[in-house]
């Protein structure tokens, strides 16, 4: 075979193996060294094909697709720092357990570490933040080449999909010339089939666990981020009759069956602050599915009460317990523990939770009607969301506002955020990725710094249709820092943490041909939210005040705690 | 000592050690975990203090300062993906040999790998792309703590400065509370002094080398990027009387002493394309200082002629020879080989080079007057640059246009680019960093994709004065790919490589309060360049056409080669 022929076979085999493994989406960054694979993916039928110029944003975009689909997404770039730009999203994917198939094109061995242009040491480039990394052989005319890459691509994808899911990295060297034969077909090696096993618990464990659920009254179920599915959960919860403390990212505050609404405790962030109620609801048993919840008050509550039995259901050996309170690490898929038991009755323990939850809900409603701060405005947004949309919450304040103000509902709304490492980077891109995957109208709640950080995420909207409403809470700077102790320092605080940029995002909206509105009051916000969406991207910039936000939030917590204290005073 | 007192001592010791080592510049990204160090740097007198919200841009900005000063710059961020965003600039710094002191704040050990927020595995986060990396101990009240960190900070900075210079990484865990005592002084440990040795060759080598210079007529001196200094070079070159093939990044095309102008061959990229001249000037000896030059024709020429003696003066064991033509790797600082010899006479070999160079110069001048393509416009820019400014060239086409069209001059103009890994990322930030360091008016020549990639680099202009003129060559997409063989593929090329975004940068200019002009002809360009600069940042957007650029370039090369062939026909 000539050079072009075996290069073509190599990339055809590559692409065909990826496709047969069920991968549906390919995100490509323009570059020269990756040409053979870019062309091979482009000419292969059946992939959703996306482009992004900024590799950092591209990687987060791929992360968004993979997060929504729970399927590996191909992310391809050329050699050099292009690959290094993938790093933030890869780190997030690793900790958020999102499957990615990262493919970096590389120079051949003879051009490595000899000062050749755009040649960096890409072998194991992403260190400990991928589940597996492999440096591929150069395309060669030999019988072992295609079977070898078939086996390794298979392994890469299976590794990405195995629980806990995560990113994998294939580094692929290409020699010039980089042109493939666009007509040539015939991948020559059969692609192997896969059956992926499930992590299930032993019969002995199930017996003990059933008994635990059946005989304990003071039990809590906590559900955090990153469940593979919620299907089957409510059937389980309905029988157990324990309060369900549902982190918004569990997606158990949405699509709640009508009769399960009382079980769903969505105000725990408000009712577990300083008050007497907390001491009345110390649990004996906690079962947690998914990641640790966002809420700090819940975290502190759990740390203080140290339940006798604390089960963390976590499919990874890196189980998540920063409080050192877990007593049982059950390394199985969450769904394997949503098992039938004998249906229980509601308890006074559950009723206490429900009552406090109702009180907090009442206060939050009243607050929403009176106040115009970030929280009240966020709550206003959540109320207007209709059935069948997705909500993406940025890290920093937005996810906290979702946690506090997103009320349980029967509507089908999926909530997403990047909580693997809680960065404010790549948020716009991840939201666009989710939207690309689900095709449902998307809403992104984001602060001004996070929006600015990933403003390049909008570039993909130039290359494909999208449907995203971006609500920017603009407090001109790092609002979250105002809640931290370091804000008491007065000389340097604003300089180091506030970092107001004074930038006007109307220019961004104009540049990206986005529908744009500014909002300075709640009334205006409601009006704008009810207006029709006319463009692919809509930006609603809501101006708030960091100082006011801090004060009104604190007033609300005090009011709730005071009423709880009246009832549960010792 | 209480917690705050020893935390304060720790960061005071940290900052004082850094300062006494001669570090002058600190680039900080807002974040919580890094609070103790941020406050300690902020309150310490005498640092230049910069802030940037986007950590990727911040790192390139620090790289720019360090590149201009050849001194380590502190780059500080909080824990999590903030640190991962530093990666592209760190990789560039590693290969471009730019000293950086990267400091990442981290969670304490008890919060690592247990699902705590913003905690990623930061130990050796940057892998093989830093010269040294160390995970610091948590601040503690013990006698060993301060001496230990003093020693290690000293080692980090000395490592960054030792040839070849490069980035180093200190990971610093902090426990809450993160507030230091702003009044407390007393770093308690004396900071050690440093004398850094020079890499010099043996007497035996110098003897052989002198003889080589003295007795060979057909010798070439090639100077590439990243020399620590150019001082002393021309005294040496004047005596050797070999042609000096000066890559623009050698900065030997600027500040050329009047009498050395004939020695300086600046048109080698044009005269070493397909023609008969090449065969007349095959060298016996080549001495190369600095990195491999940008020019592809020069590279191919050297590869074809394989000189009997090819000396690469390179202070690193990773010496740069992607062509495998170096016969002598001399691992010393370049200046130690700029030694006096007995002054030689001009040779016919030199005269051949000079004559061809003059012919090419004449053609380029004529071309500049007639054409209006990217090259001609770039040349127009270079001509108007006055004494005492800096020029930053983006990777991709701009550096190639500089290589081709930047003529030797006696003016003091410094030329910079990111050529460690040739990325188009972080270019705006690096240029702003250079400007912050030199305080001279800066010019940045950049393509539309590279400008868009690092548009966030402009954020620093909100926090500090700057003086940068950005000339965007807007060909709406990846112009360089039109020169590559893959452009012959017609179905997918534009989609995969051209990637036109259609974005208008006037909006960016408005957002960042930059002076803004558009240019559609050379006449207009000249007029605009002569207008007064009124704002910190000025953006001149020059619209060009990818197709035309490719064609006119090719016409120019043909004309030069044809005239050379007339003279040096075999």
Interface residues (C-beta under 8 A of the other chain):
Chain A: X28 X30 X32 X35 X38 X39 X42 X43 X51 X53 X54 X55 X56 X80 X81 X82 X84 X85 X87 X88 X90 X91 X92 X94 X95 X110 X111 X113 X114 X115 X116 X117 X118 X119 X120 X121 X124 X125 X127 X128 X129 X177 X178 X179 X182 X291 X292 X318 X319 X320 X321 X322 X324 X419 X421 X422 X423 X425 X426 X449 X452 X453 X455 X456 X459 X462 X463 X478 X481 X484 X485 X486 X488 X489 X491 X492 X495 X496 X497 X499 X501 X502 X503 X504 X505 X507 X508 X510 X511 X512
Chain B: X28 X30 X32 X35 X38 X39 X42 X43 X51 X53 X54 X55 X56 X80 X81 X82 X84 X85 X87 X88 X90 X91 X92 X94 X95 X110 X111 X113 X114 X115 X116 X117 X118 X119 X120 X121 X124 X125 X127 X128 X129 X177 X178 X179 X182 X291 X292 X318 X319 X320 X321 X322 X324 X419 X421 X422 X423 X425 X426 X449 X452 X453 X455 X456 X459 X462 X463 X478 X481 X484 X485 X486 X488 X489 X491 X492 X495 X496 X497 X499 X501 X502 X503 X504 X505 X507 X508 X510 X511 X512
